């Protein structure tokens, strides 16, 4: 008679069978997992290589375009300053439209605008050509609006310090009875999208979004509205934690505001990373009115042309450091 199998032997057989199955499945599963991981890695590597190639091609294209635009303008020798005016204007407009984030183009655009005022005359030879200068200013307006759009692209869900704050001021000539006075305008309320009406010569005051700085500025009417340039005077003072002004960070700026002041390149950077910019938005010479925008940048903003030196601090501002 055959001996009956005991429970211990049955359990041992099942364990042996299970181990045998596992030993056969594990290598197969490992091969499958390895294939999946390798495929994902290859896909990610291919995407990274494609992105790098596209960046390199784009950089090469932009470098070639920049060289072709800059070389005629910076030509030395007998051709210096003798480039045809329409050609120089075209090159400068292309530079502004394609490289406005990386270069301060205000001096070059002011130079071309000055040449247009001096050399480009109407048929009677008396009045400067308004159309040619307006074309250059139109390009400047496009650049300004494009940069402002990038600053306001952050969604409403972002923290307040990561958002920009843009104030719009509409200034006109003061009434005759107060033309010789400098009035102090009421403080500007918290960040608002509504245009704020003021007069030329008014001292307009406001605080930075974080309350750390107090800013006041005044704009004077132009002597010639066709030039569309405005003399500005600006006062900046810091505040401590109790709200008192701190004289050691006070500053005064006296400058001329033109269409060629762009937010990304023509801004004031304060010691703690706060920055702001004042730009033209609209000029109505027929009504003697001007509209300007004062832009507070997001906290710790830096433009594409800037290269932070302290990468640890940069990663901290971006929230990339381990906690």
C-alpha positions as CSV (number, residue, x, y, z in Angstrom):
1,X,0.0,0.0,0.0
2,X,1.2,3.5,-0.9
3,X,1.7,5.9,2.0
4,X,-0.7,8.8,2.3
5,X,0.8,12.2,1.8
6,X,1.0,14.1,5.1
7,X,-0.1,17.8,5.4
8,X,3.5,18.8,5.9
9,X,4.6,17.2,2.6
10,X,1.6,18.8,0.8
11,X,2.5,22.3,2.2
12,X,6.2,21.8,1.2
13,X,5.2,20.8,-2.3
14,X,3.1,23.9,-2.7
15,X,5.8,26.1,-1.5
16,X,8.3,24.5,-3.8
17,X,5.9,24.9,-6.7
18,X,5.3,28.6,-5.8
19,X,9.0,29.2,-5.6
20,X,9.6,27.5,-8.9
21,X,6.9,29.7,-10.5
22,X,8.3,32.9,-9.0
23,X,11.9,32.0,-10.1
24,X,10.6,31.7,-13.6
25,X,8.5,34.9,-13.6
26,X,10.9,37.2,-11.9
27,X,13.5,37.2,-14.8
28,X,10.7,37.7,-17.3
29,X,9.2,40.6,-15.3
30,X,12.6,42.1,-14.9
31,X,13.1,42.0,-18.6
32,X,9.8,43.7,-19.2
33,X,10.4,46.4,-16.6
34,X,13.9,47.0,-18.0
35,X,12.5,47.4,-21.4
36,X,9.8,49.8,-20.3
37,X,12.3,51.9,-18.3
38,X,14.8,51.9,-21.2
39,X,12.0,52.9,-23.6
40,X,10.9,55.8,-21.3
41,X,14.5,56.9,-20.9
42,X,15.1,56.8,-24.6
43,X,12.0,58.8,-25.2
44,X,12.9,61.4,-22.6
45,X,16.5,61.6,-24.0
46,X,15.2,61.9,-27.5
47,X,12.9,64.8,-26.5
48,X,15.8,66.5,-24.6
49,X,18.0,66.1,-27.7
50,X,15.4,67.5,-30.0
51,X,14.8,70.4,-27.6
52,X,18.5,71.1,-27.5
53,X,18.8,71.0,-31.2
54,X,15.9,73.4,-31.6
55,X,17.4,75.7,-29.1
56,X,20.8,75.6,-30.8
57,X,19.2,76.2,-34.2
58,X,17.2,79.1,-32.8
59,X,20.2,80.6,-31.1
60,X,22.3,80.3,-34.3
61,X,19.5,81.9,-36.3
62,X,19.1,84.8,-33.8
63,X,22.9,85.2,-33.6
64,X,23.1,85.5,-37.4
65,X,20.2,87.9,-37.5
66,X,21.7,90.0,-34.8
67,X,25.0,90.1,-36.6
68,X,23.4,91.1,-39.9
69,X,21.4,93.9,-38.2
70,X,24.2,95.2,-36.0
71,X,27.1,95.2,-38.6
72,X,25.6,97.9,-40.9
73,X,24.8,100.1,-38.0
74,X,28.3,99.8,-36.3
75,X,30.2,100.0,-39.6
76,X,33.4,101.9,-39.2
77,X,35.4,104.1,-41.5
78,X,34.0,106.2,-44.3
79,X,30.5,104.7,-43.9
80,X,30.1,105.7,-40.2
81,X,27.1,107.9,-39.8
82,X,26.3,107.9,-43.6
83,X,23.9,105.1,-43.8
84,X,20.7,106.0,-45.6
85,X,18.1,107.1,-43.0
86,X,15.3,104.8,-44.1
87,X,17.7,101.8,-44.0
88,X,18.9,102.7,-40.5
89,X,15.3,103.1,-39.3
90,X,14.4,99.7,-40.7
91,X,17.4,98.0,-39.0
92,X,16.6,99.6,-35.7
93,X,13.0,98.7,-35.8
94,X,13.9,95.1,-36.5
95,X,16.4,95.1,-33.6
96,X,13.7,96.5,-31.3
97,X,11.1,94.0,-32.3
98,X,13.4,90.9,-32.1
99,X,15.9,91.7,-29.4
100,X,14.1,94.2,-27.0
101,X,14.6,91.9,-24.0
102,X,18.4,91.7,-24.3
103,X,19.6,95.2,-25.1
104,X,19.0,98.7,-24.0
105,X,17.9,100.2,-27.4
106,X,16.8,103.6,-26.1
107,X,20.0,105.5,-27.2
108,X,19.9,104.0,-30.7
109,X,16.2,104.7,-31.1
110,X,16.7,108.2,-29.9
111,X,19.5,108.7,-32.4
112,X,17.3,107.5,-35.3
113,X,14.4,109.7,-34.0
114,X,16.7,112.7,-34.0
115,X,17.9,112.0,-37.5
116,X,14.2,111.7,-38.7
117,X,13.4,115.1,-37.1
118,X,16.4,116.7,-38.7
119,X,16.7,115.1,-42.1
120,X,13.4,113.6,-43.1
121,X,11.4,116.7,-44.2
122,X,8.1,117.2,-45.9
123,X,8.0,118.3,-49.5
124,X,8.0,122.0,-48.5
125,X,11.3,121.4,-46.7
126,X,10.0,123.0,-43.5
127,X,8.3,120.4,-41.2
128,X,9.7,117.1,-40.1
129,X,8.0,114.0,-41.4
130,X,5.5,112.9,-38.8
131,X,4.8,109.6,-40.5
132,X,8.3,108.4,-40.3
133,X,8.7,109.2,-36.6
134,X,5.3,107.8,-35.8
135,X,6.4,104.5,-37.4
136,X,9.3,104.3,-35.0
137,X,7.1,105.2,-32.1
138,X,4.6,102.6,-33.1
139,X,7.3,99.9,-32.9
140,X,8.2,101.2,-29.5
141,X,4.6,100.9,-28.4
142,X,4.4,97.3,-29.6
143,X,7.5,96.4,-27.6
144,X,6.1,98.0,-24.5
145,X,2.7,96.3,-24.7
146,X,4.4,93.0,-25.4
147,X,6.6,93.3,-22.3
148,X,3.7,94.4,-20.1
149,X,1.7,91.4,-21.3
150,X,4.4,89.1,-20.2
151,X,4.5,90.7,-16.8
152,X,0.7,90.3,-16.3
153,X,0.6,86.7,-17.6
154,X,0.8,85.1,-14.1
155,X,-2.6,83.7,-13.1
156,X,-4.8,85.0,-10.3
157,X,-4.0,82.0,-8.1
158,X,-0.3,83.0,-7.7
159,X,0.9,84.7,-4.5
160,X,0.8,88.5,-4.4
161,X,4.6,88.8,-4.4
162,X,4.8,86.9,-7.7
163,X,2.4,89.3,-9.5
164,X,3.1,92.6,-11.1
165,X,1.1,95.7,-10.2
166,X,0.5,98.3,-12.9
167,X,-1.0,101.7,-12.2
168,X,-2.4,103.9,-15.1
169,X,-2.3,107.7,-14.8
170,X,-4.0,110.0,-17.2
171,X,-2.5,113.5,-16.9
172,X,-3.7,116.8,-18.5
173,X,-3.0,120.5,-18.1
174,X,-4.0,122.0,-14.8
175,X,-6.6,124.8,-14.7
176,X,-5.4,128.3,-15.2
177,X,-6.0,129.3,-11.5
178,X,-3.6,126.7,-10.3
179,X,-1.1,126.5,-13.2
180,X,1.7,128.0,-11.1
181,X,1.1,125.7,-8.1
182,X,2.4,122.2,-7.4
183,X,-0.4,120.3,-5.8
184,X,0.0,117.1,-3.7
185,X,-2.4,114.5,-5.2
186,X,-4.2,112.1,-2.8
187,X,-2.3,108.9,-2.3
188,X,-3.0,106.3,-4.9
189,X,-5.1,103.4,-3.6
190,X,-4.0,99.8,-3.7
191,X,-3.2,98.2,-7.0
192,X,-6.1,99.1,-9.4
193,X,-6.8,98.6,-13.1
194,X,-8.8,101.9,-13.3
195,X,-7.1,104.9,-14.9
196,X,-6.3,107.6,-12.3
197,X,-6.8,111.3,-13.4
198,X,-4.2,113.8,-12.4
199,X,-2.7,117.1,-13.6
200,X,0.8,117.9,-14.9
201,X,2.9,119.1,-12.0
202,X,0.9,117.2,-9.4
203,X,3.1,115.2,-6.9
204,X,1.7,111.7,-7.3
205,X,2.4,109.4,-4.4
206,X,2.0,105.6,-3.9
207,X,3.5,102.7,-2.0
208,X,5.0,99.6,-3.3
209,X,2.7,96.5,-3.1
210,X,4.6,95.2,-0.1
211,X,4.6,98.5,1.6
212,X,8.4,98.7,1.9
213,X,8.8,101.8,-0.3
214,X,7.1,105.1,-0.8
215,X,7.3,106.6,-4.2
216,X,6.3,110.0,-5.5
217,X,6.7,111.5,-8.9
218,X,5.7,114.5,-11.0
219,X,5.5,114.9,-14.7
220,X,5.9,118.2,-16.5
221,X,4.1,119.1,-19.8
222,X,6.3,119.1,-22.9
223,X,7.4,122.3,-24.5
224,X,6.6,120.8,-27.9
225,X,3.9,118.2,-28.0
226,X,5.1,116.9,-31.3
227,X,8.3,115.7,-29.6
228,X,6.3,113.6,-27.1
229,X,9.0,113.7,-24.4
230,X,8.2,114.5,-20.8
231,X,10.5,115.6,-17.9
232,X,9.9,113.6,-14.8
233,X,11.1,114.0,-11.2
234,X,10.8,111.0,-8.9
235,X,11.4,110.5,-5.2
236,X,11.9,107.1,-3.5
237,X,12.2,106.4,0.2
238,X,12.2,103.1,2.1
239,X,10.1,102.2,5.2
240,X,11.0,100.1,8.2
241,X,8.8,97.5,9.9
242,X,7.0,100.2,11.9
243,X,6.1,102.2,8.7
244,X,8.6,105.1,9.4
245,X,10.6,106.4,6.4
246,X,14.2,105.4,6.3
247,X,16.3,108.3,5.0
248,X,19.3,106.1,4.2
249,X,17.5,104.6,1.1
250,X,16.0,107.8,-0.1
251,X,16.8,108.7,-3.7
252,X,15.8,111.3,-6.2
253,X,15.7,110.8,-10.0
254,X,15.4,113.4,-12.7
255,X,14.9,112.0,-16.2
256,X,13.2,112.4,-19.5
257,X,10.4,110.0,-20.3
258,X,10.1,109.0,-24.0
259,X,8.5,106.3,-26.1
260,X,11.8,104.4,-26.0
261,X,11.8,103.6,-22.3
262,X,10.9,99.9,-22.1
263,X,9.9,98.1,-18.9
264,X,12.4,95.2,-19.2
265,X,15.5,97.4,-19.7
266,X,14.6,100.9,-18.4
267,X,13.7,100.2,-14.8
268,X,14.9,101.1,-11.3
269,X,16.2,98.2,-9.2
270,X,16.3,98.7,-5.5
271,X,18.6,97.1,-3.0
272,X,16.3,94.3,-1.9
273,X,15.3,93.2,-5.4
274,X,12.2,95.4,-5.8
275,X,12.0,97.2,-9.1
276,X,9.7,99.5,-10.9
277,X,9.4,101.3,-14.3
278,X,7.5,104.3,-15.7
279,X,6.5,104.1,-19.3
280,X,4.4,106.0,-21.8
281,X,1.1,104.5,-22.8
282,X,-0.7,107.1,-24.9
283,X,-0.1,110.7,-26.0
284,X,-3.0,112.8,-27.2
285,X,-1.5,116.0,-28.5
286,X,-4.8,117.4,-29.7
287,X,-6.1,117.4,-26.1
288,X,-2.8,118.0,-24.3
289,X,-3.1,114.7,-22.5
290,X,-0.8,111.9,-21.7
291,X,-1.3,108.4,-20.2
292,X,1.6,106.7,-18.4
293,X,1.9,103.4,-16.6
294,X,3.9,102.8,-13.4
295,X,4.9,99.1,-13.2
296,X,5.9,97.3,-10.0
297,X,7.6,94.1,-11.0
298,X,7.1,90.8,-9.2
299,X,9.3,90.2,-6.2
300,X,12.9,89.1,-7.2
301,X,12.1,89.4,-10.9
302,X,15.1,89.4,-13.2
303,X,15.0,90.1,-16.9
304,X,16.2,87.5,-19.6
305,X,19.4,89.5,-20.1
306,X,20.4,89.3,-16.5
307,X,22.4,86.4,-15.1
308,X,22.1,85.9,-11.3
309,X,25.5,85.1,-9.8
310,X,24.3,83.4,-6.6
311,X,22.5,80.3,-7.9
312,X,21.8,79.1,-4.4
313,X,19.9,82.3,-3.7
314,X,18.1,82.0,-7.1
315,X,17.0,78.4,-6.3
316,X,15.8,79.6,-2.9
317,X,13.7,82.4,-4.5
318,X,12.2,79.8,-6.8
319,X,11.4,77.4,-4.0
320,X,13.6,74.7,-5.3
321,X,15.7,74.0,-2.2
322,X,14.9,71.0,-0.1
323,X,12.9,71.8,3.1
